[in-house]
Amino acid sequence: MPQTLAPPAPTPTQAPAPGAASDPELRALAERHGLTVSGARPSLSEYTRQLWHRRHFITSFASAKLTAMYTTAKLGQLWQVLTPLLNAAVYYLIFGVLIGTKRGVPDYIPFLVTGVFVFTFLQNSVMAGTRAISGNLGLVRALHFPRACLPISFCLAQLQQLLFSMGVLGVILLCFGQMPTWSWLLVVPALTLQFIFNTGLAMIMARMGAKTPDLAQLMPFIMRTWMYASGVMFSLDVILKGKHLPQIVVVLLNGNPAAVYIDLMRFALIDSFKANQLPPHVWAFAGGWALVMGVVGFVYFWKAEERYGRG
């Protein structure tokens, strides 16, 4: 007769070793001694406190990045000023002379140089922010610190570079008869609001760039399109005059944050740029963009804190 195989006997469940603690007991023990999960995301308030404690690192890292940027060039730090100036010269030749966008724009060269310097600040902040995590993986994986230090320090480096350029811009303004007035003090709040906006946007791009490194290759095309829609080389007020565009298009062009910050700087520095050329409620737009982008960008970046440098 064929043999019938008996079903295997059930394997007894292994009893816990004597003295072994359960998960809740281990968790309670860790909490009692102040232990936390390695790499866990801190609360938003604690994260902000950690950033404040590392403020000296942020400023030192920004200065070091700015210094190292041109160490291999023979002209060194002079390129911080030469690069936007050369860009302005090219735009003047192509747009101002060949296309004729300088017609109807008084003090076109100060108008153009101001727009180029301010937009370059925005563009470089966003580009640096996009690579803040993906381009510094060695630092992110080797050291424990709030990752927001990186995009903030990169934006701070771009602000320092802009301040160098502002000295040259002041000389250009004087050469074209723009004497210092009390309105020049408006540069301080305008740049402060733009810095907050740039930093918030850089944090958003840093998180997206950490997940999709190829985004850094796409950003130059996006920024170039944004520049053409921001009135850097021409006056939006002159271009829109007589055009029967849908109201939503006019609102979007005037509310474009890049155009808002450029217009505020032109209004502060150029006598011929009058208040009637500013979009309605321009300071509300500038403050609103800074507040929304700063808060949203910071929270959005913080949400993925424990994932940076992994995978």
C-alpha positions in Angstrom: 0.0 0.0 0.0 1.3 3.6 -0.7 2.4 5.5 2.3 0.4 8.5 3.4 2.5 11.5 4.5 1.3 13.1 7.6 1.0 16.9 7.6 3.9 18.7 9.2 3.5 19.6 12.8 3.0 23.3 13.5 6.1 25.1 14.5 5.9 26.4 18.1 6.1 30.1 18.5 9.4 31.1 20.1 8.9 32.6 23.5 10.7 35.8 24.2 14.0 35.4 26.1 13.8 36.1 29.8 14.4 39.7 30.5 13.8 40.9 26.9 11.9 44.2 26.6 9.0 44.7 24.3 8.9 47.6 21.7 6.7 49.9 23.9 9.1 49.4 26.8 12.1 50.2 24.5 10.3 53.3 23.2 9.5 54.5 26.7 13.1 53.9 27.7 14.4 55.9 24.8 12.0 58.8 25.5 13.0 58.8 29.2 16.7 59.3 28.3 16.0 61.8 25.5 16.9 59.5 22.6 15.4 60.1 19.1 15.3 58.3 15.8 18.5 59.0 13.8 17.8 61.3 10.9 14.1 62.0 12.0 12.6 65.3 10.9 12.4 67.7 13.9 9.3 69.8 14.5 9.0 73.0 12.5 9.9 75.2 15.6 12.8 73.0 16.5 14.0 73.1 12.9 13.9 76.9 12.9 15.8 77.0 16.2 18.5 74.7 14.7 18.8 77.0 11.7 19.3 80.0 13.9 22.0 78.3 15.9 23.8 77.6 12.6 23.5 81.1 11.3 27.3 81.6 11.5 27.8 78.5 9.4 25.4 79.8 6.8 27.1 83.1 6.4 30.6 81.6 6.4 29.6 78.9 3.9 28.0 81.6 1.6 31.2 83.7 1.7 33.3 80.7 1.0 31.2 79.6 -2.0 31.4 83.2 -3.4 35.1 83.3 -2.9 35.7 79.9 -4.5 33.5 80.7 -7.5 36.2 82.6 -9.3 39.4 81.4 -7.8 40.6 79.8 -11.0 39.9 82.9 -13.1 42.7 85.4 -13.6 40.4 88.4 -13.0 39.1 86.7 -9.8 36.2 88.4 -8.0 36.0 91.0 -10.7 33.8 88.6 -12.7 31.1 89.2 -10.1 30.6 92.6 -11.7 31.8 91.9 -15.2 29.3 89.1 -15.9 26.1 91.1 -15.4 27.7 94.1 -17.1 28.6 92.1 -20.2 25.1 90.6 -20.3 23.7 94.1 -20.1 26.0 95.2 -23.0 24.7 92.3 -25.2 21.1 93.0 -24.4 21.6 96.7 -25.1 23.1 95.9 -28.6 20.4 93.4 -29.5 17.3 94.8 -27.9 18.1 98.5 -27.5 19.8 99.2 -30.8 18.8 96.5 -33.3 15.2 95.8 -32.1 14.7 99.4 -30.8 13.2 98.7 -27.4 14.9 101.8 -26.0 12.5 104.1 -27.9 10.1 105.7 -25.4 12.2 104.7 -22.4 14.1 107.6 -20.8 17.5 106.7 -19.3 17.5 103.4 -21.1 21.0 102.3 -20.0 20.3 102.7 -16.2 16.9 101.2 -16.9 18.4 98.1 -18.6 21.3 97.6 -16.2 19.0 97.8 -13.2 16.7 95.1 -14.7 19.7 92.9 -15.6 21.2 93.1 -12.2 18.0 92.4 -10.3 16.9 89.5 -12.6 20.4 88.0 -12.4 20.0 87.9 -8.6 16.8 86.0 -9.0 18.1 83.7 -11.7 21.3 82.7 -10.0 19.5 82.1 -6.7 17.0 79.7 -8.3 19.7 77.9 -10.3 21.9 77.5 -7.2 19.0 76.4 -5.2 18.1 73.7 -7.7 21.5 72.1 -7.2 21.8 72.8 -3.5 21.1 69.2 -2.4 21.9 67.2 -5.6 25.2 69.0 -6.0 26.3 68.6 -2.4 25.4 65.0 -1.6 28.8 64.3 0.0 28.3 67.1 2.5 24.6 66.1 3.1 25.5 62.4 3.7 28.6 63.1 5.8 27.4 65.7 8.3 24.2 66.2 10.3 22.8 69.7 10.0 19.5 71.3 8.8 19.5 70.9 5.1 17.9 74.3 4.6 21.3 75.8 5.4 22.4 75.0 1.9 19.7 76.8 -0.2 19.7 79.7 2.3 23.5 80.1 2.1 23.5 79.9 -1.7 20.9 82.7 -1.9 22.9 84.7 0.6 26.0 84.3 -1.6 24.0 85.7 -4.5 22.8 88.6 -2.4 26.5 89.4 -1.6 27.3 89.2 -5.3 24.5 91.6 -6.1 25.7 94.1 -3.5 29.1 94.2 -5.3 27.2 94.9 -8.5 25.1 97.6 -6.9 28.3 99.6 -6.4 28.9 99.5 -10.1 25.3 100.3 -10.8 25.6 103.4 -8.5 28.6 104.6 -10.7 26.5 104.1 -13.9 23.6 106.0 -12.4 25.9 108.9 -11.5 27.4 108.9 -15.0 23.9 109.3 -16.5 22.9 112.1 -14.2 21.0 110.2 -11.6 21.9 111.9 -8.3 21.3 110.2 -5.0 17.9 111.0 -3.4 15.9 109.8 -0.5 14.2 107.3 -2.8 17.4 105.3 -3.0 16.7 104.1 0.6 13.8 102.1 -0.9 16.4 99.7 -2.3 16.8 98.2 1.2 13.1 97.0 1.7 12.9 96.1 -2.0 16.0 93.8 -1.8 14.9 92.4 1.5 11.6 91.3 0.1 13.2 89.9 -3.0 15.8 88.0 -1.0 13.0 86.3 1.0 11.1 85.5 -2.2 14.3 84.1 -3.8 15.1 82.0 -0.8 11.6 80.5 -0.6 11.7 79.7 -4.3 15.2 78.2 -4.0 14.0 75.9 -1.3 11.2 74.6 -3.4 13.6 74.0 -6.3 16.1 72.4 -4.0 13.6 69.7 -2.9 12.5 69.2 -6.5 16.1 69.1 -7.7 17.0 66.6 -5.0 14.4 64.2 -6.4 14.9 65.0 -10.1 18.5 66.1 -10.8 17.6 66.5 -14.5 15.6 69.6 -13.5 18.8 71.6 -13.4 19.2 71.1 -17.1 15.7 72.4 -17.8 15.9 75.5 -15.5 17.9 77.7 -17.9 15.2 77.5 -20.5 12.5 78.3 -17.9 14.5 81.2 -16.5 15.1 82.7 -20.0 11.4 82.6 -20.7 10.7 84.2 -17.4 13.2 87.0 -18.2 11.5 87.8 -21.5 8.1 88.1 -19.6 9.6 90.4 -16.9 10.4 93.6 -18.8 14.2 93.3 -18.3 15.1 94.7 -21.7 12.0 96.7 -22.4 9.3 98.6 -20.6 6.1 96.6 -20.0 4.2 99.8 -19.7 5.3 100.9 -23.3 4.8 97.4 -24.8 1.3 97.0 -23.3 0.1 100.5 -24.3 -2.4 100.3 -27.1 -2.6 96.5 -27.0 -6.0 95.1 -26.4 -5.0 92.1 -24.4 -7.2 90.1 -22.1 -7.3 91.6 -18.6 -6.0 88.4 -17.1 -2.8 88.6 -19.2 -2.2 92.2 -18.1 -2.7 91.3 -14.5 -0.3 88.3 -14.8 2.4 90.4 -16.5 2.1 93.2 -13.9 1.9 90.8 -11.0 4.9 88.8 -12.2 7.2 88.8 -9.1 10.3 89.3 -11.1 8.8 92.4 -12.8 7.5 93.7 -9.5 10.9 93.7 -7.8 12.6 95.1 -11.0 10.1 97.9 -11.1 10.6 98.8 -7.5 14.3 99.0 -7.9 13.9 101.2 -11.0 11.5 103.5 -9.2 13.9 103.8 -6.2 17.0 104.6 -8.4 15.9 106.3 -11.6 14.3 109.7 -11.5 12.5 109.3 -14.8 10.8 106.1 -13.7 7.7 107.6 -12.2 5.1 106.1 -9.8 2.5 105.9 -12.5 4.6 103.3 -14.3 4.4 101.0 -11.3 1.7 98.3 -11.2 -1.2 99.0 -8.8 -0.5 98.0 -5.2 3.1 97.2 -6.1 4.3 97.1 -2.5 1.4 94.8 -1.5 2.4 92.5 -4.4 6.1 92.6 -3.3 5.3 91.8 0.3 2.7 89.2 -0.6 5.0 87.3 -2.9 7.8 87.4 -0.3 5.5 86.2 2.5 3.8 83.4 0.5 6.9 82.1 -1.2 9.0 82.3 2.0 6.6 80.4 4.1 5.5 77.9 1.5 9.1 77.2 0.4 10.4 76.7 3.9 7.6 74.3 5.0 7.8 72.4 1.7 11.5 71.9 2.1 11.2 71.0 5.7 8.6 68.3 4.9 11.3 66.2 3.1 14.1 66.9 5.6 14.7 63.2 6.5 14.9 62.1 2.8 17.7 64.3 1.5 20.8 62.4 0.6 19.1 59.0 0.8 18.5 56.6 -2.1 
